[in-house]
Amino acid sequence: MFNLCSWSRLRRSNTSKHLPNEPSIFCYECHFWSKSSFIPPNMATQHAQMVHAYRHLYQEGLRAVRFSGPARYTIRDRLRRAFRKSHPGDFDANRISNTLQFLHGAARYNSLEHQVLRSLLMTWYWEDNSYQERKRMELKSKDQASKERELEIINAARDQFNHLIRMLNESMGMCLR
């Protein structure tokens, strides 16, 4: 099982390297400073866990796609969106650990995990706003009934895809979004 960081290797400091008198946490495993001045002391550890989870997911995601062009930006954007929009109470270390193990398997071997991840990232890449804008432009030339029907088909396919992701997350205890 993967651990996010060895919390025994964390050092809490009253000052950081960058700003004087700002409390921060340093992880010797990641070599990453986490500033926690705007966070209450009881939530500082949870914030540090979230920062480390983001960092580890991003690193393993990049390794899993082997730093390829469009996939790395899709991973970055999806992780940012997920961490910005989610509530801190939804943080589950076991799900993060399972996701890290899935990404590690995708990075290490050209296996089923790698193929699933590539397919997910390609689908998410083409769901981007630029693609949607192009589809809207193409749909403007059609009559109203065919536009509505085509949008229903697109939304039905997207709903099935999202349901598949939810079921995959539920069955494997992961947090792919």
C-alpha positions in Angstrom: 0.0 0.0 0.0 1.2 3.5 -0.8 1.6 6.2 1.8 1.5 9.8 0.8 4.5 10.8 2.9 6.2 9.5 5.9 4.8 11.9 8.5 7.6 11.1 10.8 9.8 12.8 8.3 7.9 16.0 8.3 9.4 19.0 10.1 7.2 21.8 11.4 9.1 25.1 11.4 8.2 28.5 12.8 9.8 30.2 9.9 10.1 29.3 6.2 12.8 30.0 3.8 10.8 32.5 1.9 8.8 34.6 4.3 10.0 35.3 7.9 7.7 34.4 10.8 5.4 32.3 8.6 4.8 28.8 9.9 5.4 26.0 7.4 5.8 22.3 7.1 8.6 20.7 5.2 8.5 17.1 3.9 11.9 15.5 3.5 10.6 12.8 1.2 9.1 15.3 -1.3 11.4 18.2 -0.6 8.4 20.5 -0.5 7.5 23.4 1.8 3.8 23.8 2.7 2.9 27.2 4.0 0.2 27.1 6.6 -0.1 30.6 7.9 -3.6 31.2 6.7 -4.8 27.8 8.2 -5.8 27.2 11.8 -3.3 25.0 13.6 -5.7 22.0 13.9 -6.2 22.0 10.1 -2.6 22.5 9.2 -1.9 18.8 9.1 -4.9 18.1 6.9 -3.9 20.9 4.6 -0.4 19.5 4.4 -1.8 16.0 3.6 -3.9 17.5 0.8 -0.9 19.4 -0.7 1.2 16.2 -0.5 -1.6 14.1 -2.1 -1.8 16.6 -5.0 1.9 16.5 -5.5 2.1 12.7 -5.4 -0.9 12.3 -7.7 0.6 14.7 -10.2 4.0 13.1 -10.1 2.6 9.6 -10.5 0.2 10.8 -13.2 3.1 12.3 -15.2 5.1 9.0 -14.9 2.0 7.0 -15.9 1.6 8.9 -19.2 5.4 9.1 -19.6 5.3 12.9 -19.8 3.5 12.9 -23.1 2.1 16.1 -24.5 -1.6 16.4 -24.3 -2.0 13.9 -21.5 0.2 15.7 -19.0 -1.8 18.9 -19.4 -5.1 17.1 -19.1 -3.8 15.5 -15.8 -2.7 18.9 -14.5 -6.0 20.6 -15.3 -8.2 17.7 -14.0 -6.2 17.6 -10.7 -6.4 21.3 -10.2 -10.1 21.3 -10.9 -10.7 18.4 -8.5 -8.6 19.8 -5.6 -10.1 23.3 -6.0 -13.7 22.3 -6.2 -13.7 19.5 -3.6 -14.4 20.1 0.0 -11.6 19.3 2.5 -13.9 16.9 4.3 -14.1 14.7 1.2 -10.4 13.9 1.5 -9.8 10.2 1.9 -6.3 8.9 2.2 -7.2 5.3 1.4 -8.7 6.4 -1.9 -5.7 8.5 -2.7 -3.4 5.6 -1.9 -5.4 3.2 -4.2 -5.3 5.8 -7.0 -1.5 6.2 -6.5 -1.2 2.4 -6.7 -3.3 2.4 -9.9 -1.1 5.2 -11.4 2.1 3.4 -10.4 0.9 0.2 -12.1 0.1 2.3 -15.2 3.6 3.8 -15.1 5.5 0.7 -14.5 4.0 -1.6 -17.2 2.2 -1.2 -20.4 -0.8 -3.0 -18.9 -4.5 -2.7 -18.6 -4.1 0.2 -16.1 -2.0 2.1 -18.7 -4.6 1.5 -21.5 -7.5 2.6 -19.2 -5.7 5.7 -18.2 -4.8 6.6 -21.8 -8.4 6.1 -22.9 -9.7 8.3 -20.0 -7.3 11.0 -20.7 -8.0 11.0 -24.4 -11.7 11.2 -23.7 -11.2 14.1 -21.2 -8.9 15.9 -23.6 -11.6 15.9 -26.4 -14.3 17.0 -23.9 -12.4 20.2 -23.5 -14.1 23.5 -24.1 -12.4 24.1 -27.4 -13.8 20.9 -28.8 -17.3 21.8 -27.5 -17.1 25.2 -29.1 -16.2 23.6 -32.5 -19.2 21.2 -32.1 -21.5 24.2 -31.3 -20.3 25.9 -34.4 -21.0 22.9 -36.6 -24.4 22.5 -35.0 -25.4 26.0 -35.8 -25.7 25.1 -39.5 -28.3 22.4 -38.8 -32.0 22.8 -38.2 -33.3 23.0 -34.6 -34.7 19.4 -34.3 -31.5 17.8 -35.5 -29.4 20.0 -33.2 -31.5 19.0 -30.1 -31.3 15.3 -31.0 -27.6 15.4 -31.5 -27.1 17.2 -28.1 -29.3 14.6 -26.5 -27.0 11.9 -27.9 -23.9 13.7 -26.8 -25.3 14.2 -23.3 -26.4 10.5 -23.0 -22.9 9.3 -24.0 -21.3 11.7 -21.5 -23.7 10.5 -18.7 -22.8 6.8 -19.5 -19.1 7.7 -19.4 -19.4 9.5 -16.1 -21.5 6.6 -14.6 -18.7 4.2 -15.7 -16.1 6.3 -14.0 -18.2 6.4 -10.8 -18.6 2.6 -10.8 -14.9 2.1 -11.4 -14.0 4.4 -8.5 -16.6 2.7 -6.3 -15.4 -0.8 -7.1 -11.7 -0.1 -6.8 -11.8 2.5 -4.1 -10.1 5.1 -6.2 -10.8 8.8 -6.9 -10.5 9.3 -10.6 -12.4 12.4 -11.8 
